[in-house]
Amino acid sequence: MIKEVEVDTDGSLTRRWGTRADDVRVKRTMAALETNGITVHRASDAAAAKRMVLDLIHDASAVHQGASQTLDVLGLTYEIERSGRYAALRPRIWSMDRETEAHEIRRLGAAPDDEVLGF
């Protein structure tokens, strides 16, 4: 039996996270990330964001991404998992047996490398 649960009953989550951050907040967040050694890329729209991400990933690279509505909406999940350009780890991990291959699943998810992938 599946039961739907109303997560945001009072609307507070939607008010807080359902609107776009203003430019000042975005720039402040970018500066804080860069201060901590994180490279920040900011795209003007969804298509530009998709191009930016794909340009950062080398062909045949092992790629593992978590479940993400943003990646799905941008078309990145499809591109990573079905284009054939990358060694997509998520489908591989999901096809593995949890009982007999648990160690390998953890290893692939935590630190994929060429040796693990057989390259």
Backbone torsions as a table, in degrees:
resi	resn	phi	psi	omega
1	MET	NA	131.4	178.2
2	ILE	-106.3	131.9	179.3
3	LYS	-124.4	127.5	177.1
4	GLU	-79.3	140.8	179.4
5	VAL	-117.9	129.4	175.9
6	GLU	-79.6	114.2	-175.1
7	VAL	-82.8	-41.3	-172.8
8	ASP	-109.5	63.6	-172.9
9	THR	-62.1	-33.7	-178.2
10	ASP	-99.6	-0.8	178.0
11	GLY	81.1	1.8	-176.5
12	SER	-66.3	-37.0	178.7
13	LEU	-66.0	-42.2	179.2
14	THR	-64.2	-42.0	178.5
15	ARG	-63.4	-40.8	-176.4
16	ARG	-77.6	-44.1	-171.3
17	TRP	-112.8	-5.2	-175.6
18	GLY	-88.7	3.4	177.8
19	THR	-122.1	154.8	-179.3
20	ARG	-70.4	140.0	176.0
21	ALA	-69.7	145.8	177.9
22	ASP	-75.1	164.2	-174.2
23	ASP	-60.3	-36.0	179.3
24	VAL	-62.4	-45.7	179.5
25	ARG	-64.3	-41.6	179.4
26	VAL	-62.3	-47.0	-179.9
27	LYS	-64.7	-37.4	177.9
28	ARG	-65.5	-41.3	178.6
29	THR	-66.1	-42.7	178.3
30	MET	-60.6	-44.2	-179.9
31	ALA	-62.5	-41.9	179.6
32	ALA	-64.0	-42.0	178.5
33	LEU	-63.5	-45.6	-179.4
34	GLU	-64.5	-35.3	176.6
35	THR	-60.8	-30.4	180.0
36	ASN	-94.4	18.7	173.7
37	GLY	81.2	14.8	-179.3
38	ILE	-100.0	127.5	177.5
39	THR	-76.4	131.7	-177.5
40	VAL	-113.6	134.1	173.3
41	HIS	-120.7	131.7	179.4
42	ARG	-121.6	124.7	-178.4
43	ALA	-100.9	151.4	-179.8
44	SER	-79.5	-25.3	179.4
45	ASP	-159.3	179.7	-175.7
46	ALA	-62.3	-42.1	-179.2
47	ALA	-63.7	-40.9	178.5
48	ALA	-66.7	-38.0	178.2
49	ALA	-63.0	-43.6	179.2
50	LYS	-61.6	-46.0	178.6
51	ARG	-60.3	-43.0	-179.1
52	MET	-59.6	-47.1	-178.1
53	VAL	-64.7	-47.7	-178.0
54	LEU	-65.2	-32.1	176.6
55	ASP	-68.4	-22.3	179.7
56	LEU	-83.0	-16.3	-176.0
57	ILE	-102.9	121.0	178.3
58	HIS	-72.9	144.8	176.0
59	ASP	-55.6	143.3	179.1
60	ALA	71.5	6.1	177.6
61	SER	-70.1	147.7	171.5
62	ALA	-74.5	125.5	-177.5
63	VAL	-127.5	127.9	174.4
64	HIS	-125.8	124.8	177.2
65	GLN	-129.6	147.2	176.3
66	GLY	-79.7	172.4	175.8
67	ALA	-64.9	131.4	-176.4
68	SER	-154.3	122.9	175.6
69	GLN	-64.0	-35.3	179.5
70	THR	-61.9	-47.8	178.6
71	LEU	-62.2	-39.2	179.0
72	ASP	-63.2	-49.0	-177.6
73	VAL	-63.0	-38.9	179.8
74	LEU	-73.4	-14.1	-177.6
75	GLY	86.1	9.4	-178.9
76	LEU	-74.0	-37.1	178.1
77	THR	-59.2	-47.3	178.6
78	TYR	-59.9	-47.3	-177.9
79	GLU	-60.9	-43.7	-178.6
80	ILE	-69.0	-43.8	-171.7
81	GLU	-89.6	-21.3	-172.3
82	ARG	-126.8	-6.3	-176.3
83	SER	-76.0	-22.7	-176.0
84	GLY	84.6	-2.8	-179.5
85	ARG	-78.1	-22.6	-172.1
86	TYR	-128.0	161.6	172.6
87	ALA	-91.4	86.7	-175.8
88	ALA	-72.2	122.7	-176.3
89	LEU	-87.4	-31.5	-175.7
90	ARG	-58.7	-48.3	177.9
91	PRO	-62.1	-37.3	178.6
92	ARG	-63.8	-46.4	-179.9
93	ILE	-62.1	-43.0	-179.2
94	TRP	-66.5	-22.9	-179.8
95	SER	-86.5	-8.0	-176.1
96	MET	-83.6	153.6	179.2
97	ASP	-77.9	121.7	-176.6
98	ARG	-62.8	-31.9	-177.2
99	GLU	-82.0	-46.9	-174.1
100	THR	-89.4	-19.8	-176.5
101	GLU	-121.1	23.9	-176.5
102	ALA	-57.6	-42.6	-179.0
103	HIS	-62.8	-44.9	179.6
104	GLU	-65.1	-38.5	177.6
105	ILE	-60.7	-47.5	178.9
106	ARG	-61.4	-42.0	-178.5
107	ARG	-65.1	-45.8	179.1
108	LEU	-63.0	-43.2	-178.1
109	GLY	-69.8	-31.3	-175.6
110	ALA	-87.7	-40.5	-173.5
111	ALA	-153.2	71.9	178.9
112	PRO	-65.6	139.5	175.7
113	ASP	-145.7	171.2	-176.4
114	ASP	-60.7	-36.8	-179.8
115	GLU	-63.7	-43.8	180.0
116	VAL	-63.9	-35.8	-176.8
117	LEU	-84.0	-10.9	179.7
118	GLY	82.9	23.4	178.0
119	PHE	-85.3	NA	NA
